[in-house]
Amino acid sequence: SSGIGTTVYGTYTFKETNKIQAIRHLMRPSLTYGYTPSFEQYYDTYLDANGNPIDFSRFDGTLLGAPSKQIANAVGFALNNSLEAKVRDDENPKGESKKIFILNQFNFSTNYNFAATSFKLSPIRFTGGTQLFENKLGLNFGATFDPYDLNESGNRIDGYSISNGNGLVRMTSANISLNYNLSSRDFGADKDKEKDKAKQQNVQNGGREDDLFGRGADLSNNNQTLFEKKRDISQKELYQFQIPWDLRVAYSLTYANDRKEREITTNSLMLSGNIDLAVKWKMGFSSGYDFARNGLSYTQLRFERDLESWR
């Protein structure tokens, strides 16, 4: 395999009197090539209980796994984009401007396999994401487009949609997810001091430190401690009128149209949060509602006590 890529910048500058001073578009096109030979000679066939042939390799379950059975000779293309703006910060005493992301990512990718006997062109995958409301609301979206057409039975055929007059591509799936993070620190005097902690929480939830692909929201039971890694709270400390808490709200919607079914497969609203009941006592919860199946999702309550040397 090999690949080549570059980075292209484009900047549009506005007048100095405008709130938006400049917009920059960053593009990263890349071209890759990969060849994989066939290792079919390392595969054998046996019949299952129903008499159906099953292919297996002697390397199944090993450290590196079984080699590929299919030959591949593919060229891939990807185009990654980001869009950011430079705006005037009226609250800055030095008059310095600040940068905000309009789109953290806006990417396209596909590949063409010359060795394939059919369906040489892979579906075109599109992903995008951004953050709103001072990085509190993460928005991610994506879609898959298939250049091949369907027959009357809804089966995929080795013929381009545009050749049959059905448009350039078919949208076979689409998804959108939103997650919003809120905590008691957002309403306190130490709001600015907690930005680094928010980044650490984002990484712990599956996101990136720079929030490039939106904030992660892990609402499952990962058996991780509910407490922060570093806490400077004595046994005698009292919360008085401020009880620390945090809340994460996530929404996910998935649209499927692989065989012209045009249905919503995922439509869920999820909640997850923690609250400090007392010093070194914390309670967490996670739940949600699946609108596609009209029922509550897996619900969980967690209680934890910090005893310094163990929990």
N, C-alpha and C positions, 0 to 999 in steps of 0.2 A: 504494500500500500504506500501511497505517497499523496501529498497534498500541497497546495499553494494558496496563499491568501494575502490580502492587503487591507489597508484601512483608508477610507476616503472621508474627508471632512468637508462639510459645506456650511457656511455661516452667513446669515442675513442680518445686517445691522440696521436698527431703527434710529430715529432721531433721538438726540439726547433728552429731549423733553418728554419722551414717552416713558410710561411705566415699564414696558418691556424694552430692554436695550438691545438684545440680540437673541436669535434662535440658531442653535447649531444642530445639524443633522449628521450623525456619524453612521457610516456604512462599512460593514466588514464582509465583503464577498469572499468566498472560498471555493476552490475546485479540488476535488479529491478523486483518486483512482485506486481501486483495489481489485486484486485478483486472488481467488481462492480455488485451488484445485479440488477435484472430487476424490474423496477417500472411500469410495463405494466398496473397494475390495476388502475393507476392514469391517463390513457389515454382514450379518447373517440374517436369515429369516426363519421364523417358526410359526406354527399355527396355534391360535388360542383355543379356548374351550368351544367356541362357536365355529371353528374352522377358518377364521379370518387370518390372513398373513400379517405378522408383526415383524418389523425390522428392528434389530438391536445390534449394538456394538460392544465388543469386549472391553472397550474403554469407558462404558457407561459407569458413572459413580466414582471415577478416578479423580485425581487432583485437578487435572486440566480438562476433564470431560471428554466426550466423544468428538471426533473431528467432523467436519462438515461432509455431508453426503452429496450435496449439490455443488456444481461448479459455478463460480461467480466471476464475472468480468464486468465491473460496473464503474461508471463515472457518476460522481455525486456533485451537486451544486447546492450551496447554502448562501443566504443573504441575511445577515443580522443587522438590525437597525436600532438606533436609540435617538431620542429627540429631547433636547433640553433647552431651557430658556435662561437668560441672564436678565434679572429684574432688579429694579431699584428698591433698596431696603430703606424705607423712611425711618425705621426704628434704630438703624445703626448710627451711633454718634459720629463715626468717622465718614459717613456718607458712602460706605462701600456697598457694592451690589451683592446679590446672592444668586446662587444657581438652583434651579428647580428642575426636576425631571417631568417632562410632559408624557413621554413614553419610555419606560425603563427598557423595554424590549419590543421588537416588532420584526419577527423572523419568519423566513420561508426556507424550506428545504425539500429536496427530492433527489432521486438518482435513476439512472438508466442502466439496466443490466443487459449487455450484449449477448451473454451466454444463455439467457433465459429463452425457452421455447415459446413462451407466451407471456403477455403482460410485462413487457420489458420495462415500461415506465412505471415507477412507484408512485403511489398517491402523494400529493403535495400537502405537506404539513405546515400549518401556520400557527404561530403562538405570539401572544402579546401580553403586556402587563404594565401597570403603572400604580402609583400611590397618590392618594388624595388626603386632604384635611390634615396637613402637617404629618404625613406618613402614618396616620392612624388607620386609614382605610386602604387595604391592599386589594387591587383588582387584577385578576388574571383571566385571560380568555384564549381560546384556540379553536381551530377547525381543521378538518381534513377534506381534501378535494380529490376525487377520483376522475382521471381523464377517460376511463373506459365506460362503455354504455352497458345497459341491462337489456335482456330480452323480455318477451311478454310474460314469462314466468318469474321475473324478478331476479334471474341469475346473471352474474357478471359474464360478459363476453369479451373476446379479444378483438375489440373494435372500438375506436375512439368515438366519444359522444359527438364531437363536432362533425365527424363524417356522416353521422345519421341525422344531423340537423337538430340535436338536442343540447346545444350549447357547448362551450369550451370544456367545462368540467362539471362534475356533480358533487355537491356537498354531502358527504356521507355521515359526518358527525360534527358536533360543535359543543363547546362547553364554556362555562363562565363560572368563576368563583369569586366571592368577596369575603374578606375577613376584617373585622374591626376589633382593635385592642383598646381597652379602657381600664384604668386603675385609679385608686385613690390618690396616687402621686400626681395625677394630671390636674388635681384641684388644689394641691398644696403649694407652699412657698418654695419647695425644693424641686419644682418641676424640671428645671434645667439640669439639676444634678443627677437626674435619673435617666438621662438619655443613653448613657453607656450601659446601664442595667437593662434598658429596653432592647439594646442591640444583643446583649447576651441572651435575653429571653427569646429573641427572634431566632438566634442560632440554635438554641435548645429545642425550639419548636419545629426545626427542619428548614428554616430559611437561611439566607446569607447575611453576613454582617453588614454589607452595604445595601441590603434590601433590593438587589438588582432584579430579582424575579418575584418581588412581592414578599410579604411577611408570611411565614409559615404558621400554621395553626394545627397542632397535633392534639386532637380531641380524644385520642384513644388512651388506654391504660398502658403507659410505657414503664411503669414501676420506678419512676424517677422521684426523687424527693420533691416535696412541695415547697421546701424551704430554699432560700437563696444560698449560694455556696458560702458567702461571707456575710455574717450577721453580727452586729455589735450591739446586742441587746442583753442587758443584765436581768437576772431573775426579779429584781425589784422594780423594773421599769413598768409603768402603766401606760396604756394607750389613751386613757382619759376619754376625750371626745373624738379621737381619730382612730378608727379601726382600719388597718391596711386590708385592701381587697383588690382583686383584679378580675376582669371579665373579658372573655373573647367570644365574639359572635361571628359565625361563619355561615355562608350560604353557597350552595352548589347546585348548578343546573346543567344537565347533559341532554343533548338532542341527538337522536339516532335516525339515520336515513340510509342505511346500508343497502336495503332492498326496497326502497320506497315506502317504508313503514311509517315514516314521519311521526315519531312518538317521543315523548319525554321519558327517558329512562331513569334519570336522577333529578329530584327536586327536593332538596333537604335544607333545613335550617338547624344549625347546631349551636349549642351553648356550652361553654366551659369556663370555670372560674375557681378562685380560691379566696378564702377569707380567714384572717387571723382571729380565732375566737378569743384567745388570750395570749399572754406571753409564751412563746414556744409551742402553742397549740394552733394547728391549722386544719381547716376543712376544705376539701375540694369537691367539685361535682362536674359532671359532664352529661349532657343529654341532647336530644334533638327530636325533630319531627320530620318524617318522610311524607311529603305531600303526594308523591307518585304512588305509594302503597297505602297512604292514609293510616299511618300508625307511628307510634313513638319508636325512636331508635334506641340502641343500647344505652341504658342509663346507669350511672355509677356515682356513688358517694365515697369519698376518701377522707379518713381522719389520720392525723399524724402528730406525734409528740416528739419534740427535739430534746434529747437527754445528753447533748454534747458528745459523749463518746459513742452513742448509738441512738437509733430512732425506733 
